Amino acid sequence: MSVGTSSAPGERDVRRVPAPRHGDLAGLGIDPDELPDGLVVADEHGHVICFNAAAARITAVSPADALGRRLEKALPLEDLEGRRWWQLTDPYGGLAIRVGQPERNLLLPGGREVLVSARYVRTVPTGPVRRVVVSLRDTEARRRTERSHAELIATVAHELRSPLTSVKGFTATLLAKWERFTDDQKRLMLETVDADADRVTRLIAELLDISRIDSGRLEVRRQPVDMGAAVGRHIQAYVAAGQPADRFLLRIEQPLPDLWADPDKVDQVLSNLLENAVRHGEGTVTIDVTPSASPREGEDVGTSVTVSDEGPGIPEESMNRVFTRFWRGSKRGGTGLGLYIVKGIVEAHGGTITVGRAPAGGAEFRFTLPVGAPAYLA
């Protein structure tokens, strides 16, 4: 970074000092401009000797304007109550046992929030501060996470309200007027309560899955899985529930490799993809189960399942958002969490999942699971 030759009144002109800003990083072969976070370093006199590119991007202050200036002037920060941060923390004075400041939200001029932490470098414990090292991070990623959590809470509250209202209403009515209802009326209300309780249970299960996926704690208990038989069971369940048998076309390419996967989670993936095809697609729902081959060795390395329909499909501009939280098509209800969970389950197995347009024009989901190994060998 270039350095100037002028200094503000009352400030020591350190911008003539040749390249001190790299400090100990230079010995490691690291350029401060290569760091992903903003880095600002002040010397023992409180003058800025390092102001990297990320700091310039975050603060909108050029390195040439920052280098050599006093830290509180090059980086004027206020807390959320409008107090000047450097005056509050006084890094060069105060207690000699202080080692820095923990990360906190502070405000730049103009009100932009930034995450700031500081480290006070002393040559000897309790000695004078030789360097103040400040780390700056943009808050946008954290804001996106907070918005996602807020959306999740709002979605859950909305989805829970309807079934719980129904359960409360029917149970209160039955308790207050049990004798006035016929057996058929009682059965209908109890069946409704039972269905709504199942809905709440499913939602709670989804939330637990999301928590495990986000934290990387989704457990996969691998067992032998016959993918063709698993798909067949789901089709039979739909037919038993009233769907015409000729709406489903199952094609299995033999021989399939021996697949070790979590059967419950495989059922969860199949259930979600088939339900989407049946509810939101049209025409024939085609399920292809095929061995997946290694492009380099030509050997079977897993099993692929493709679920396609003949409906309107998914708009091209929405393809990259299908597996994100809360995505819903124009006709979709529910929480919008199902496909996010499906992707998490497939990836927890070491597999991949894609979405595209089917030959007949509808949506086409394809997931591939590697052969895997038994749980006791994994």
Secondary structure as UniProt FT lines:
FT   TURN            9..10
FT   TURN            15..16
FT   TURN            21..22
FT   HELIX           23..28
FT   HELIX           32..34
FT   STRAND          38..42
FT   TURN            44..45
FT   STRAND          47..51
FT   HELIX           53..59
FT   HELIX           63..66
FT   TURN            67..68
FT   HELIX           71..74
FT   TURN            80..81
FT   HELIX           85..89
FT   TURN            91..92
FT   TURN            96..97
FT   STRAND          100..107
FT   TURN            109..110
FT   STRAND          113..122
FT   TURN            125..126
FT   STRAND          129..138
FT   HELIX           140..177
FT   HELIX           178..180
FT   HELIX           183..215
FT   STRAND          223..225
FT   HELIX           227..240
FT   TURN            241..242
FT   HELIX           245..247
FT   STRAND          248..252
FT   STRAND          259..261
FT   HELIX           263..280
FT   STRAND          285..293
FT   TURN            295..297
FT   STRAND          300..308
FT   HELIX           316..321
FT   TURN            322..323
FT   TURN            325..326
FT   TURN            330..331
FT   HELIX           338..348
FT   TURN            349..350
FT   STRAND          352..357
FT   TURN            359..360
FT   STRAND          363..370
FT   TURN            375..377
//
